[in-house]
Amino acid sequence: MKKLINDPNDVVPESVEGFVLAHSDIIVGSDDPETLFVSRAGGAVSGKVGLVSGGGSGHEPLHGGFVGVGMLDAAVPGPVFTSPTPDPILAATKAADGGAGVLHIVKNYTGDVLNFETAAELADAEDIPVKAIVVNDDVAVEDSLYTAGRRGVGGTVLLEKIAGAAAERGDDLDAVLAVATKVNDNVRSMGVALTACTVPHAGKPSFDLPEGEIEIGIGIHGEPGRRRIKAAPADEITDLLLDPILEDLGLAGGDDVLLFVNGMGGTPSSELYIVYRHARARLEALGTNVTRSLVGNYITSLEMQGASITVLRLDDETTELWDAPVHTPALRWGL
């Protein structure tokens, strides 16, 4: 294992420490190392719904990279590929509470769902209203060792941005939840792994992927996908990812969409744009209007080589909220 780390057990706290130092104008870290989280510089905004997300580390810039104006108010990093416990989630919820309640944005993994539910109950006992949206955009599988139902993957980034803009404009908790639900209902994703990744404390690849094979429908923790195939040209792989998305989403001619091609951590931008090029051509051939785009490494799986495609059906409201100003370490425009 070759990684730029010290002790494998210190990867997350040391990474978060450096992250906060590098972006101290946007985020601050928690004071207590036992309740590790990052939150918006300046504290909770009075009268604004707070947004909190989190999950296992190893998917950076998700979630900490999306804390700031127009997106999240706090993010909780667990150990690599492992959910944070309820205590830091509760601490982050308190830090994000501006008196208008808090929305938890939870990827659909069993540990995340259970621990965020427990934290919400603890927050309710302290008179902080909390509601939750469980993101489940992955069309690759219905169930796995990690979930009951579909996994939350690339759609999480888009939901955090759009729901964050709704909170920023002053929507109340129910209205922010409604926007988040609309995004979740209209977004689908699927990914591919070209190589496995290595979790620092394990010291070996998280799954076995023979030379010359790729895994279609892989999860962001290396969970099994739909099938393994021989390596193929980019356009063929793109079709294998996009076809199930189109079938599940039921796009009609004239629909406006956001096309998001995401890298899994070890894929060059040049390759992501090759995928984007073919995916966009396929969508436009169906009469779909690709009106918004995002390409890059936004929800990763350590150093895994691979990519995911996410398609979000847009309407006037979600387009306006996507375009709204945002200023976070990993996503910024309009400010």
C-alpha positions in Angstrom: 0.0 0.0 0.0 1.4 3.4 -1.1 -0.5 6.3 0.4 0.4 9.8 1.7 -0.6 9.0 5.3 0.9 8.6 8.7 -0.9 6.2 11.0 -3.9 4.6 9.3 -5.9 5.3 12.4 -5.3 9.0 12.1 -6.2 9.5 8.4 -9.6 11.1 9.1 -8.8 13.5 11.9 -5.5 14.6 10.2 -7.3 15.1 6.9 -10.1 17.1 8.5 -7.5 19.2 10.3 -5.8 20.1 7.1 -9.1 20.6 5.3 -10.2 23.2 7.9 -6.9 25.0 7.9 -7.0 25.3 4.1 -10.6 26.6 4.0 -10.9 28.6 7.2 -12.7 31.4 5.5 -15.6 29.0 4.7 -15.6 26.3 7.4 -14.6 25.6 11.0 -13.9 22.4 12.8 -15.5 21.0 16.0 -13.6 21.6 19.2 -14.0 18.1 20.5 -12.2 15.3 18.6 -14.8 12.8 19.9 -17.5 14.7 18.0 -15.7 15.4 14.8 -17.6 17.5 12.2 -17.1 20.7 10.1 -19.6 23.5 10.0 -20.2 26.8 8.3 -17.9 29.7 9.4 -19.8 32.2 11.4 -22.1 29.7 12.9 -25.8 28.9 12.2 -27.8 31.5 10.3 -30.6 32.7 12.5 -34.0 31.9 11.0 -32.6 29.6 8.3 -33.2 25.9 8.0 -30.0 24.1 8.7 -28.7 21.3 6.4 -26.6 18.5 7.8 -25.2 15.5 6.0 -22.4 13.0 6.5 -21.2 9.5 6.2 -18.1 7.5 6.0 -14.9 9.2 4.8 -13.2 8.3 1.6 -15.7 10.0 -0.7 -14.2 13.5 -0.6 -15.1 16.2 -1.4 -18.5 14.7 -0.2 -19.6 15.9 2.3 -17.3 18.4 4.0 -16.4 20.0 0.7 -20.0 21.1 0.3 -20.3 23.0 3.5 -20.8 26.7 3.0 -23.2 29.4 1.7 -25.8 27.8 -0.5 -25.3 24.1 0.5 -24.7 22.4 3.8 -24.4 24.0 7.2 -22.5 21.0 8.7 -21.0 17.7 7.7 -20.0 14.7 9.8 -17.1 12.5 8.6 -17.1 9.0 9.9 -14.2 6.6 9.7 -13.3 5.5 6.1 -16.4 3.8 4.6 -18.1 3.7 8.0 -21.0 5.7 9.3 -20.4 8.4 12.0 -22.0 7.6 15.3 -25.0 9.6 16.6 -23.0 11.8 19.0 -21.1 13.8 16.3 -24.3 13.9 14.2 -26.1 15.4 17.1 -23.3 17.9 17.7 -23.4 18.9 14.0 -27.2 19.3 14.2 -26.9 21.7 17.1 -24.2 23.7 15.3 -26.5 24.0 12.2 -29.7 24.9 14.1 -30.6 28.6 13.5 -34.0 28.2 15.1 -35.9 27.0 11.9 -35.2 23.3 12.2 -32.7 21.0 10.5 -32.8 18.7 7.5 -30.7 15.6 7.6 -29.6 14.5 4.1 -28.8 10.8 4.5 -27.4 8.4 1.9 -29.3 5.1 1.9 -26.8 2.9 3.8 -28.0 1.0 6.9 -25.5 2.5 9.3 -26.1 6.0 8.1 -29.9 5.7 8.3 -29.9 4.2 11.8 -27.4 6.7 13.3 -29.0 9.7 11.7 -32.4 8.5 13.0 -30.9 8.2 16.6 -29.3 11.6 16.4 -32.7 13.1 15.2 -34.4 11.6 18.2 -31.8 13.1 20.5 -32.2 16.5 18.8 -35.9 16.3 19.2 -35.4 15.8 22.9 -33.5 19.1 22.9 -36.4 20.8 21.1 -34.6 20.9 17.7 -37.1 19.9 14.9 -35.4 17.5 12.5 -36.6 16.0 9.3 -34.7 13.7 7.0 -34.5 12.8 3.3 -32.9 9.4 2.4 -31.2 9.6 -1.0 -31.6 6.4 -3.0 -30.7 7.3 -6.6 -28.5 4.2 -7.6 -30.3 2.1 -10.2 -27.6 -0.6 -10.2 -29.1 -2.8 -7.4 -32.2 -2.9 -5.3 -30.5 -4.4 -2.2 -27.0 -5.1 -1.0 -25.1 -5.8 2.2 -25.1 -2.1 2.9 -28.6 -1.0 2.2 -32.3 -1.9 2.3 -33.2 -0.6 -1.1 -31.2 1.5 -3.5 -28.0 3.2 -2.5 -27.4 6.9 -2.2 -24.7 8.0 -4.6 -24.1 10.9 -7.1 -27.5 12.3 -6.7 -26.6 13.3 -3.2 -24.4 16.1 -4.5 -27.2 17.6 -6.6 -29.7 17.3 -3.8 -27.4 19.0 -1.3 -27.0 21.9 -3.8 -30.6 22.4 -4.7 -32.0 21.9 -1.1 -29.2 24.2 0.2 -30.4 26.9 -2.2 -34.0 26.5 -1.0 -32.9 26.9 2.6 -30.7 29.9 1.7 -33.7 31.7 0.1 -35.7 31.3 3.3 -37.9 28.3 2.7 -39.2 26.7 5.9 -38.4 23.1 6.9 -41.3 21.5 5.2 -40.7 23.4 2.0 -36.9 22.5 2.0 -37.9 18.8 2.5 -40.4 19.1 -0.4 -37.6 20.4 -2.7 -35.3 17.7 -1.6 -37.9 15.0 -2.2 -38.6 16.3 -5.7 -34.9 16.0 -6.5 -34.7 12.5 -5.1 -37.7 11.5 -7.1 -36.2 12.7 -10.3 -32.6 11.7 -10.1 -30.9 8.4 -11.1 -27.3 7.2 -11.1 -25.1 4.3 -12.0 -21.4 3.7 -11.8 -18.5 1.5 -13.1 -15.2 0.5 -11.4 -12.1 -0.1 -13.5 -10.0 -0.8 -10.4 -10.5 -1.5 -6.7 -9.5 1.0 -4.0 -7.6 0.3 -0.8 -9.0 1.3 2.6 -6.0 2.6 4.7 -6.6 0.4 7.8 -7.1 -2.7 5.7 -4.0 -2.2 3.6 -5.3 -4.2 0.6 -7.8 -3.7 -2.2 -11.4 -3.7 -1.0 -12.5 -6.2 -3.6 -10.9 -8.4 -6.3 -11.2 -7.2 -9.8 -9.2 -9.3 -12.2 -6.9 -7.7 -14.8 -8.9 -6.8 -17.9 -12.3 -6.8 -16.2 -14.5 -4.0 -15.0 -17.5 -4.0 -12.7 -20.7 -2.4 -14.0 -23.0 -0.9 -11.2 -20.4 -0.8 -8.5 -21.2 1.0 -5.2 -19.1 3.8 -3.8 -17.7 1.4 -1.1 -16.9 -1.3 -3.7 -20.2 -3.2 -3.2 -21.0 -5.6 -6.0 -22.6 -4.3 -9.1 -24.8 -5.9 -11.8 -22.1 -7.8 -13.6 -18.4 -8.0 -14.5 -17.4 -7.7 -18.1 -14.3 -7.5 -20.2 -12.9 -3.9 -20.5 -14.6 -2.1 -23.4 -14.4 1.2 -25.2 -15.8 4.2 -23.3 -18.9 4.6 -25.5 -20.0 1.0 -24.8 -19.4 1.4 -21.0 -21.3 4.7 -21.1 -24.3 3.0 -22.8 -24.3 0.3 -20.1 -24.5 2.9 -17.4 -27.0 5.2 -19.1 -29.5 2.7 -20.4 -30.8 1.6 -17.0 -30.9 5.3 -15.9 -33.1 6.2 -18.9 -35.3 3.2 -18.4 -35.9 3.9 -14.8 -36.3 7.7 -15.1 -38.7 7.5 -18.0 -37.5 10.6 -19.7 -39.7 12.1 -22.4 -38.8 14.2 -25.4 -38.6 17.8 -24.4 -37.5 17.1 -20.8 -34.7 19.4 -19.4 -32.0 17.5 -17.5 -28.8 18.1 -15.6 -26.1 15.6 -16.7 -23.5 14.8 -14.0 -20.4 12.7 -14.9 -18.5 11.9 -11.7 -15.1 10.5 -11.2 -14.4 7.9 -8.5 -11.1 9.4 -7.4 -8.6 8.0 -9.8 -10.0 8.8 -13.2 -8.5 11.7 -15.3 -10.8 14.5 -16.3 -10.1 13.8 -20.0 -11.7 10.4 -19.6 -14.7 11.8 -17.7 -15.3 14.2 -20.6 -15.2 11.3 -23.1 -18.0 9.7 -21.1 -19.9 13.0 -20.9 -19.6 13.5 -24.6 -21.3 10.2 -25.5 -23.9 10.5 -22.7 -24.9 13.9 -23.8 -25.2 12.8 -27.4 -27.5 9.9 -26.3 -29.7 12.2 -24.3 -30.0 14.7 -27.1 -30.9 12.0 -29.6 -33.9 11.2 -27.4 -35.0 14.8 -27.6 -33.9 15.6 -24.1 -32.4 19.0 -23.4 -29.2 18.9 -21.4 -29.5 22.4 -19.9 -27.1 22.0 -17.0 -23.9 20.0 -16.5 -21.4 18.9 -13.9 -18.2 17.0 -14.6 -15.5 16.1 -12.1 -14.6 14.2 -8.9 -17.4 15.1 -6.4 -18.3 11.8 -4.7 -15.3 9.5 -4.9 -14.2 6.1 -3.6 -10.6 6.8 -2.4 -8.4 6.2 -5.4 -10.7 3.9 -7.4 -10.6 4.3 -11.2 -14.1 4.6 -12.6 -17.0 6.9 -13.1 -20.7 7.3 -12.5 -23.4 9.0 -14.5 -26.2 10.9 -12.8 -29.2 12.4 -14.6 -31.6 14.8 -12.9 -34.9 15.8 -14.5 -35.2 19.6 -14.0 -38.1 22.0 -13.8 -38.1 25.8 -13.5 -37.7 25.7 -9.7 -34.9 23.2 -9.5 -33.0 24.9 -12.4 -33.3 28.2 -10.6 -32.1 26.6 -7.3 -29.2 24.9 -9.1 -28.1 28.2 -10.6 -28.3 30.0 -7.2 -25.0 31.3 -5.7 -22.9 28.8 -3.8 -19.6 29.1 -2.0 -18.1 25.9 -0.6 -14.6 24.4 -0.8 -15.6 22.1 -3.7 -18.4 23.9 -5.5 -18.7 27.7 -6.0 -20.3 30.1 -8.4 -22.2 33.4 -8.3 -20.4 34.7 -5.3 
